[in-house]
Amino acid sequence: MASLWFERAWLCSEWKRDVRLRIADGMIAAVEVGVEAEEGDERHRVALPGLCNVHSHGFQRGMAGLSERRSRPDDNFWSWREIMYRFLDRLTPEDVAAITAQAYAEMLETGFTRVGEFHYLHHDPAGAPYADRGAMAGAIVEASAVSGIGLTLLPVFYAHGNFGAAPPSPGQRRFLCDMDGFAALLDAARPKLVGDANIGIAPHSLRAVTPSELATLLDMSPTGPVHIHAAEQVKEVADCVAWSGARPVEWLLDHAGVDERWCLIHSTHIDESEVVRLAASGAVAGLCPITESNLGDGIFPAAEYLAAGGRFGVGTDSNILVDAAQELRALEYSQRLAQRARALLAREDVPFVGTNMFGYALSGGAQALGVPAGLAVGHAADIVSLDLDHPAFAGTDDATLFDRWIFAARAGAIDSVWRAGVQRVAKGRHVAADAIGGAYRACIARLLA
């Protein structure tokens, strides 16, 4: 049994002093508060629970920075999507493993200890299933094993190009499944999971899944996480209204039985009624502020949603920049820009924005990935240690510690990260960064040659 001792730790939404966490078999076996450090304890300053990254497309880390050139006067999400299709055209399972491992290592370095991989790159470059239908899922599992991050695999069902079962485009051929093929893919993916990895389902969007297919998917997977893209783009909302007479989130709330196991990714363009109804459903809004900014998606009405009792988690989506604190910072700043006001994601009982946002992201992210949240006995030992010698923390107190990390720190604020009790980050750097980075650089150099 290993023991970690901290000057302070975030337990049950409050700071506790002089905390020892005893770890056995990757789990927290005991939490002792108000105790002196003992010989044999590994000593650190501040312990936070690791966050869950609710939405990632790992392979897209490899195209970060490659889509920032204007390609046409009306560049937008849809033109970016064509660039993404061209990038993934040649990727092999080995490429996906190398690129995704790099993304996952960066997630760990910035405080994410578990990732929901919204995995839709299933087939070979011609669109045919691999001999092992789970080959690409296996690449994701390999990346999680190499990096050490916890994994919630979310295989994506994708069958159509737009609402009303419109034909898919050639660029989508590697994603496509019929119901039998998707069932076979799930059967091939499940045995590949290791450790405490779990699995859910991800109907890609109402653009890509018909109502009858969605109902079948839910019957196929009656428990576990359900993730779906919804209302990311204005055009998507308009197309959904033209198809069904309802907006995407409205349609899901009316017809899909949305509840606590659902995570609606983005939900950017929702009206006042949808804000209230989504909050009341118990589902999690999966917000990816950096990607949503990069793609020009728009701004989620987070202040109104939280005031209505909503839940959210954060994700890195396209992995253009991987950083947990920066996702939270971008979320608050987007609200400030939209409303020309400050401290919008605080509340009367939790007036510090960083503290409030971290609490929401912790609980909502864990709910979305189907795991328990926080540092407690019986939970995975997923622990993030902050370096109080970092300049951002000079003179800090408990009340402002989260704010200083989220709003004022740059690289180096995180000292160590343990995932399932194994130290994966030391002195701010992933312990396998050299090997993972070397494989990533070689992969990208070959793909872009």
Buried (B, 14 or more C-beta within 10 A) or exposed (E): EBBBBBBBBBBEEEBBEBBBBBBEEBBBBEBBEEEEBEEEBBEBBBBBBBBBBBBBBBBBBBBBEBBEEEEEEEBBBEEBBEBBBEBBEEBBBEBBBBBBBBBBBBBBBBBBBBBBBBBBBBBBEEBEBBEEBBBBBBBBBBBBBBBBBBBBBBBBBBBBBBBBBEEBEEBBBBBBBEBEBBBBBBEBBBEBBEBBBBBBBBBBBBBBBBEEBBBBBBEEBEEBBBBBBBBBBBEBBEBBBEBBEBBBBBBBBEBBBBEEBBBBBBBBBBBEEBBBBBBEBBBBBBBBBBBBBBBEBBBBBBBBBBBBEBBBBBBBBBBBBBBBBBBBBBBBBBBBEBEEEEBBBBEEEBEBBBBBBBBBBBBBBBBBBBBEBBBEEEBBBBBBBBBBEBEBBEEBEBEBBBBBBBBBBEEBBBBBBBBBBEBBBEEBBBBBBEEBBEBBEEBBEEBEE
